[in-house]
Amino acid sequence: MDFPARAPGGEERLVALAESIAREPGLIWKIWTEAPGRAGGIYLFENRVAAEAYHAMHAARLSAQGIGPIQAEYRGVNAALTPITRGPV
């Protein structure tokens, strides 16, 4: 997921957000990403249903803050090759 970034709201706010995201059903892990004017993450969910539910909730949360549009791509994991390159799955 990727979206236009807003100026940080302070470390405490971001830690609270990370803790909230960590409790999302089906989330295995998230890598936080940043680029000039952009923020987002690379997520691994247990399944597509959990990923789509999180996407809908997060898009609504960002929209309520005036942030958007959110961009998301869904991809599967190649279970045979990922362990060879030490992918954390």
C-alpha positions in Angstrom: 0.0 0.0 0.0 1.2 3.5 -0.8 -0.4 6.9 -0.3 0.5 10.6 -0.1 2.2 11.3 3.2 1.2 13.9 5.7 3.7 15.6 8.0 4.4 13.2 11.0 2.1 13.7 13.9 4.7 12.8 16.5 6.4 9.5 17.5 3.7 8.6 20.1 1.0 8.8 17.4 2.9 6.6 15.0 3.7 4.1 17.8 0.0 3.9 18.6 -0.8 3.4 14.9 1.8 0.6 14.6 0.4 -1.1 17.7 -3.1 -0.9 16.2 -2.0 -2.3 12.9 -0.2 -5.1 14.7 -3.6 -6.2 16.1 -5.2 -6.5 12.7 -6.7 -9.9 12.0 -4.6 -12.0 9.7 -1.5 -9.7 9.7 1.7 -11.6 9.8 4.1 -8.6 9.4 4.4 -5.1 7.9 7.5 -3.3 6.6 7.0 0.5 6.8 8.1 2.4 3.7 8.8 6.1 3.1 9.7 8.2 0.1 9.5 11.9 -0.4 5.9 12.8 -0.1 4.8 9.2 0.2 4.3 6.6 2.9 3.0 3.1 3.1 4.1 -0.4 3.7 4.7 -3.9 2.4 2.4 -6.3 4.3 2.1 -10.1 4.6 -1.4 -11.4 5.5 -2.5 -14.9 6.2 -4.9 -14.7 3.2 -6.4 -12.4 0.6 -9.6 -11.9 2.6 -7.7 -10.5 5.5 -5.6 -8.2 3.2 -8.7 -6.9 1.5 -10.5 -6.2 4.8 -7.4 -4.3 6.1 -7.2 -2.3 2.9 -10.8 -1.2 3.1 -10.4 -0.2 6.8 -7.1 1.6 6.2 -8.4 3.4 3.1 -11.4 4.7 5.1 -9.2 5.7 8.1 -6.9 7.7 5.7 -9.8 9.2 3.8 -11.3 10.5 7.1 -7.9 12.3 7.7 -8.0 13.8 4.2 -5.3 11.5 2.9 -5.6 9.6 -0.4 -6.0 8.1 -2.7 -4.4 4.9 -1.4 -2.8 2.5 -3.9 -2.6 -1.2 -3.3 -1.4 -4.2 -5.2 -2.1 -7.8 -4.2 0.4 -10.5 -4.8 1.0 -14.1 -3.8 4.1 -15.6 -2.3 6.2 -18.1 -4.3 6.5 -20.7 -1.5 9.3 -22.6 -3.3 11.7 -19.8 -4.1 11.2 -17.4 -1.1 12.9 -19.6 1.5 16.0 -20.0 -0.8 16.5 -16.2 -0.7 15.7 -16.1 3.1 12.3 -14.5 2.8 10.7 -14.3 6.3 7.7 -16.6 5.6 
